[in-house]
Amino acid sequence: MENSPQLLKPEYEWVEQPLDESIHYIEHGVPSPLIRWHHHKEYELHLVRHTTGKYFVGDHIGTFRPGNLVLVAPDLPHNWISDLGPGESIDMRDQVVHFSVDFLQGLQSQLPELRTLEPMLERARLGVEFYGPRIIKQAQTLFDQLSSTRGLKRLLHFMTLMELLASTDEYRTLSSELHQPLIDKSNLDWLNKAVDYILEHYEGEISLEEVASHMEVSPTYFSKQFKRASGHRFVDFVNRLRVNKAAELLTHSHLPITDICFEVGYNNIANFNRRFLEIKGITPSDYRKSFIYDLGRG
């Protein structure tokens, strides 16, 4: 087995949040580029549906099997590694929901009843594993409803799921109280400031020099520090943001692919097609066709 991911600096993951949704739902199989030691700014609720293996949350190392349900707080590193044979793959291993601190705080400011979630969210800074056959069965049903619905119905299923987990006493915290985050607060604040600026400007002609100037450091220092803090080279991070935005436009708009290319910050279609293929493993046109096909089957 590979060295424990806890010996490695976790990669920063930018969560692709659709503009028309308050929560971010994904499901993926294994192998997948999403399976790595990483952290992000959002809460993550993670349900394993297939395979067994080891999982890592902060300084916790445990074994998982189908029904493993874990909530992690923002910037708590985590990963799940399945035990698979050579060449073996699984189409769908995980169902995952991401939701932001701002989303929850906005809801709580208008709906004081949601403050009952706070003890669970506080525990999530160490990672929380839920257990018990009844809880897991209900959670699996709600995750499947999240998968098959959109809009307000999906949001209502999510709130039902959160209420279910917040009201159970069948849970345990994972990482130790003595766990020291691998990313200290000053570096995290620095990274978040840089990422926020990139998010505001990546659809234009953004450059490393421009962001370094905004951060009031030299381009050389910025390049090294950004790679160290995020796990990505600056240019790779910007390309990933642009391709993720393009994927959203391909599936949620009727814009021609050429228009999408320029909309997300590329200045020629060949480079756009190449970057999209590198990151998504499929061309933009085939990506759009596959989405339409999946909708047709539903």
TIBARO-659200 format. One record per residue (C-alpha): residue number from 1; x, y, z. Coordinates in steps of 0.05 Angstrom, whole numbers, plus 5000, padded with zeros to 4 digits. Layout:
residues N
+-----+------+------+------+
|   n |   xx |   yy |   zz |
+-----+------+------+------+
| NUM |    X |    Y |    Z |
...
+-----+------+------+------+
end
This chain:
residues 298
+-----+------+------+------+
|   n |   xx |   yy |   zz |
+-----+------+------+------+
|   1 | 5000 | 5000 | 5000 |
|   2 | 5022 | 5071 | 4987 |
|   3 | 5050 | 5114 | 5043 |
|   4 | 4998 | 5144 | 5090 |
|   5 | 4969 | 5207 | 5057 |
|   6 | 4979 | 5241 | 5124 |
|   7 | 5053 | 5245 | 5107 |
|   8 | 5035 | 5287 | 5046 |
|   9 | 5009 | 5358 | 5042 |
|  10 | 4935 | 5355 | 5023 |
|  11 | 4916 | 5386 | 4957 |
|  12 | 4868 | 5444 | 4957 |
|  13 | 4805 | 5426 | 4918 |
|  14 | 4761 | 5479 | 4886 |
|  15 | 4690 | 5453 | 4890 |
|  16 | 4650 | 5466 | 4826 |
|  17 | 4587 | 5498 | 4853 |
|  18 | 4532 | 5506 | 4800 |
|  19 | 4503 | 5576 | 4799 |
|  20 | 4432 | 5552 | 4804 |
|  21 | 4441 | 5505 | 4864 |
|  22 | 4454 | 5518 | 4938 |
|  23 | 4488 | 5450 | 4949 |
|  24 | 4535 | 5410 | 4906 |
|  25 | 4519 | 5337 | 4895 |
|  26 | 4565 | 5288 | 4859 |
|  27 | 4576 | 5214 | 4854 |
|  28 | 4636 | 5178 | 4826 |
|  29 | 4668 | 5110 | 4818 |
|  30 | 4738 | 5085 | 4829 |
|  31 | 4790 | 5097 | 4803 |
|  32 | 4776 | 5172 | 4799 |
|  33 | 4819 | 5235 | 4800 |
|  34 | 4775 | 5258 | 4858 |
|  35 | 4805 | 5204 | 4903 |
|  36 | 4865 | 5237 | 4935 |
|  37 | 4887 | 5269 | 5001 |
|  38 | 4855 | 5337 | 4997 |
|  39 | 4816 | 5392 | 5032 |
|  40 | 4767 | 5447 | 5011 |
|  41 | 4729 | 5507 | 5038 |
|  42 | 4662 | 5470 | 5041 |
|  43 | 4632 | 5418 | 5088 |
|  44 | 4629 | 5349 | 5057 |
|  45 | 4579 | 5293 | 5073 |
|  46 | 4607 | 5229 | 5043 |
|  47 | 4570 | 5163 | 5035 |
|  48 | 4605 | 5100 | 5009 |
|  49 | 4559 | 5054 | 4970 |
|  50 | 4608 | 5001 | 4944 |
|  51 | 4677 | 4972 | 4960 |
|  52 | 4717 | 4966 | 5024 |
|  53 | 4784 | 4998 | 5042 |
|  54 | 4817 | 5049 | 5087 |
|  55 | 4798 | 5121 | 5099 |
|  56 | 4836 | 5180 | 5128 |
|  57 | 4805 | 5241 | 5163 |
|  58 | 4854 | 5288 | 5197 |
|  59 | 4898 | 5241 | 5238 |
|  60 | 4846 | 5185 | 5239 |
|  61 | 4857 | 5121 | 5199 |
|  62 | 4800 | 5072 | 5194 |
|  63 | 4769 | 5018 | 5151 |
|  64 | 4706 | 5029 | 5111 |
|  65 | 4654 | 4987 | 5078 |
|  66 | 4587 | 5003 | 5043 |
|  67 | 4546 | 5048 | 5088 |
|  68 | 4606 | 5088 | 5114 |
|  69 | 4577 | 5158 | 5125 |
|  70 | 4623 | 5215 | 5146 |
|  71 | 4616 | 5290 | 5154 |
|  72 | 4679 | 5333 | 5150 |
|  73 | 4686 | 5407 | 5163 |
|  74 | 4720 | 5458 | 5118 |
|  75 | 4795 | 5448 | 5109 |
|  76 | 4798 | 5381 | 5146 |
|  77 | 4840 | 5336 | 5101 |
|  78 | 4808 | 5269 | 5081 |
|  79 | 4811 | 5211 | 5032 |
|  80 | 4781 | 5142 | 5019 |
|  81 | 4823 | 5088 | 4986 |
|  82 | 4789 | 5024 | 4961 |
|  83 | 4819 | 4955 | 4961 |
|  84 | 4814 | 4935 | 4888 |
|  85 | 4848 | 4883 | 4846 |
|  86 | 4892 | 4900 | 4786 |
|  87 | 4850 | 4932 | 4732 |
|  88 | 4787 | 4929 | 4774 |
|  89 | 4740 | 4988 | 4772 |
|  90 | 4673 | 5008 | 4802 |
|  91 | 4624 | 5054 | 4766 |
|  92 | 4595 | 5086 | 4829 |
|  93 | 4629 | 5083 | 4897 |
|  94 | 4612 | 5148 | 4931 |
|  95 | 4554 | 5197 | 4938 |
|  96 | 4578 | 5265 | 4962 |
|  97 | 4546 | 5331 | 4982 |
|  98 | 4585 | 5395 | 4990 |
|  99 | 4555 | 5457 | 5023 |
| 100 | 4586 | 5522 | 5044 |
| 101 | 4592 | 5559 | 5110 |
| 102 | 4559 | 5620 | 5078 |
| 103 | 4500 | 5579 | 5055 |
| 104 | 4487 | 5553 | 5125 |
| 105 | 4498 | 5620 | 5159 |
| 106 | 4450 | 5652 | 5110 |
| 107 | 4396 | 5600 | 5125 |
| 108 | 4407 | 5604 | 5200 |
| 109 | 4400 | 5680 | 5199 |
| 110 | 4330 | 5672 | 5170 |
| 111 | 4310 | 5605 | 5200 |
| 112 | 4330 | 5601 | 5274 |
| 113 | 4306 | 5528 | 5276 |
| 114 | 4368 | 5509 | 5236 |
| 115 | 4413 | 5528 | 5295 |
| 116 | 4399 | 5458 | 5320 |
| 117 | 4451 | 5436 | 5268 |
| 118 | 4507 | 5474 | 5303 |
| 119 | 4530 | 5419 | 5352 |
| 120 | 4537 | 5370 | 5294 |
| 121 | 4574 | 5421 | 5252 |
| 122 | 4621 | 5436 | 5309 |
| 123 | 4637 | 5362 | 5317 |
| 124 | 4652 | 5359 | 5242 |
| 125 | 4717 | 5398 | 5253 |
| 126 | 4744 | 5330 | 5276 |
| 127 | 4703 | 5290 | 5226 |
| 128 | 4639 | 5252 | 5246 |
| 129 | 4622 | 5181 | 5227 |
| 130 | 4549 | 5161 | 5232 |
| 131 | 4528 | 5089 | 5244 |
| 132 | 4468 | 5046 | 5260 |
| 133 | 4428 | 5006 | 5208 |
| 134 | 4366 | 5051 | 5213 |
| 135 | 4404 | 5116 | 5205 |
| 136 | 4446 | 5090 | 5147 |
| 137 | 4386 | 5061 | 5110 |
| 138 | 4348 | 5127 | 5116 |
| 139 | 4410 | 5166 | 5094 |
| 140 | 4419 | 5121 | 5033 |
| 141 | 4347 | 5134 | 5012 |
| 142 | 4356 | 5209 | 5020 |
| 143 | 4421 | 5208 | 4981 |
| 144 | 4385 | 5171 | 4925 |
| 145 | 4330 | 5224 | 4926 |
| 146 | 4384 | 5278 | 4922 |
| 147 | 4412 | 5242 | 4861 |
| 148 | 4345 | 5239 | 4825 |
| 149 | 4317 | 5309 | 4839 |
| 150 | 4336 | 5381 | 4826 |
| 151 | 4317 | 5449 | 4852 |
| 152 | 4274 | 5457 | 4914 |
| 153 | 4259 | 5383 | 4919 |
| 154 | 4334 | 5368 | 4924 |
| 155 | 4343 | 5422 | 4976 |
| 156 | 4285 | 5394 | 5018 |
| 157 | 4316 | 5324 | 5015 |
| 158 | 4382 | 5354 | 5038 |
| 159 | 4350 | 5390 | 5097 |
| 160 | 4315 | 5325 | 5117 |
| 161 | 4381 | 5289 | 5114 |
| 162 | 4415 | 5342 | 5157 |
| 163 | 4359 | 5339 | 5209 |
| 164 | 4364 | 5263 | 5211 |
| 165 | 4439 | 5265 | 5225 |
| 166 | 4436 | 5324 | 5274 |
| 167 | 4384 | 5288 | 5317 |
| 168 | 4418 | 5220 | 5323 |
| 169 | 4465 | 5198 | 5378 |
| 170 | 4493 | 5142 | 5335 |
| 171 | 4558 | 5177 | 5315 |
| 172 | 4631 | 5182 | 5335 |
| 173 | 4683 | 5235 | 5322 |
| 174 | 4745 | 5213 | 5284 |
| 175 | 4807 | 5258 | 5287 |
| 176 | 4837 | 5271 | 5355 |
| 177 | 4829 | 5336 | 5394 |
| 178 | 4904 | 5343 | 5391 |
| 179 | 4905 | 5339 | 5316 |
| 180 | 4942 | 5398 | 5286 |
| 181 | 4917 | 5418 | 5216 |
| 182 | 4971 | 5408 | 5163 |
| 183 | 4954 | 5477 | 5136 |
| 184 | 4963 | 5532 | 5187 |
| 185 | 4914 | 5590 | 5190 |
| 186 | 4960 | 5642 | 5160 |
| 187 | 4975 | 5599 | 5099 |
| 188 | 4902 | 5582 | 5092 |
| 189 | 4881 | 5655 | 5095 |
| 190 | 4935 | 5671 | 5043 |
| 191 | 4910 | 5616 | 4997 |
| 192 | 4838 | 5636 | 5004 |
| 193 | 4854 | 5708 | 4987 |
| 194 | 4891 | 5686 | 4924 |
| 195 | 4836 | 5637 | 4904 |
| 196 | 4781 | 5690 | 4914 |
| 197 | 4818 | 5738 | 4868 |
| 198 | 4829 | 5683 | 4815 |
| 199 | 4754 | 5665 | 4819 |
| 200 | 4736 | 5737 | 4804 |
| 201 | 4783 | 5744 | 4744 |
| 202 | 4798 | 5676 | 4713 |
| 203 | 4748 | 5687 | 4656 |
| 204 | 4793 | 5743 | 4630 |
| 205 | 4867 | 5748 | 4613 |
| 206 | 4891 | 5733 | 4683 |
| 207 | 4965 | 5721 | 4694 |
| 208 | 5009 | 5696 | 4750 |
| 209 | 5043 | 5765 | 4752 |
| 210 | 4975 | 5799 | 4761 |
| 211 | 4955 | 5755 | 4820 |
| 212 | 5025 | 5761 | 4851 |
| 213 | 5018 | 5837 | 4847 |
| 214 | 4950 | 5832 | 4881 |
| 215 | 4981 | 5790 | 4936 |
| 216 | 5039 | 5840 | 4941 |
| 217 | 5093 | 5787 | 4929 |
| 218 | 5141 | 5771 | 4873 |
| 219 | 5118 | 5724 | 4817 |
| 220 | 5171 | 5673 | 4838 |
| 221 | 5148 | 5673 | 4910 |
| 222 | 5075 | 5670 | 4891 |
| 223 | 5086 | 5611 | 4844 |
| 224 | 5123 | 5570 | 4897 |
| 225 | 5075 | 5589 | 4954 |
| 226 | 5012 | 5575 | 4912 |
| 227 | 5038 | 5506 | 4892 |
| 228 | 5058 | 5491 | 4963 |
| 229 | 4990 | 5512 | 4992 |
| 230 | 4942 | 5487 | 4939 |
| 231 | 4978 | 5427 | 4909 |
| 232 | 4969 | 5457 | 4839 |
| 233 | 5011 | 5499 | 4793 |
| 234 | 4977 | 5566 | 4781 |
| 235 | 4966 | 5553 | 4707 |
| 236 | 4936 | 5484 | 4722 |
| 237 | 4890 | 5513 | 4774 |
| 238 | 4864 | 5566 | 4726 |
| 239 | 4854 | 5515 | 4670 |
| 240 | 4814 | 5471 | 4718 |
| 241 | 4769 | 5530 | 4738 |
| 242 | 4757 | 5547 | 4665 |
| 243 | 4742 | 5476 | 4644 |
| 244 | 4694 | 5466 | 4703 |
| 245 | 4657 | 5530 | 4685 |
| 246 | 4655 | 5507 | 4612 |
| 247 | 4626 | 5440 | 4634 |
| 248 | 4571 | 5477 | 4672 |
| 249 | 4554 | 5519 | 4611 |
| 250 | 4554 | 5458 | 4566 |
| 251 | 4502 | 5424 | 4609 |
| 252 | 4461 | 5484 | 4631 |
| 253 | 4459 | 5528 | 4569 |
| 254 | 4450 | 5524 | 4494 |
| 255 | 4510 | 5568 | 4479 |
| 256 | 4552 | 5544 | 4420 |
| 257 | 4617 | 5512 | 4442 |
| 258 | 4658 | 5567 | 4409 |
| 259 | 4621 | 5619 | 4450 |
| 260 | 4634 | 5579 | 4514 |
| 261 | 4707 | 5575 | 4496 |
| 262 | 4713 | 5652 | 4498 |
| 263 | 4664 | 5659 | 4556 |
| 264 | 4710 | 5620 | 4603 |
| 265 | 4774 | 5656 | 4584 |
| 266 | 4806 | 5618 | 4526 |
| 267 | 4825 | 5656 | 4464 |
| 268 | 4825 | 5598 | 4414 |
| 269 | 4783 | 5536 | 4406 |
| 270 | 4841 | 5488 | 4396 |
| 271 | 4871 | 5504 | 4463 |
| 272 | 4802 | 5500 | 4496 |
| 273 | 4788 | 5431 | 4466 |
| 274 | 4857 | 5406 | 4487 |
| 275 | 4851 | 5430 | 4559 |
| 276 | 4780 | 5404 | 4566 |
| 277 | 4801 | 5335 | 4541 |
| 278 | 4861 | 5334 | 4589 |
| 279 | 4819 | 5350 | 4650 |
| 280 | 4752 | 5316 | 4634 |
| 281 | 4778 | 5259 | 4591 |
| 282 | 4726 | 5275 | 4538 |
| 283 | 4717 | 5329 | 4485 |
| 284 | 4669 | 5387 | 4498 |
| 285 | 4621 | 5364 | 4444 |
| 286 | 4619 | 5292 | 4470 |
| 287 | 4611 | 5318 | 4541 |
| 288 | 4549 | 5356 | 4521 |
| 289 | 4522 | 5297 | 4481 |
| 290 | 4532 | 5249 | 4540 |
| 291 | 4495 | 5296 | 4586 |
| 292 | 4436 | 5302 | 4538 |
| 293 | 4436 | 5225 | 4532 |
| 294 | 4435 | 5217 | 4607 |
| 295 | 4377 | 5266 | 4614 |
| 296 | 4339 | 5228 | 4560 |
| 297 | 4348 | 5162 | 4598 |
| 298 | 4321 | 5195 | 4662 |
+-----+------+------+------+
end
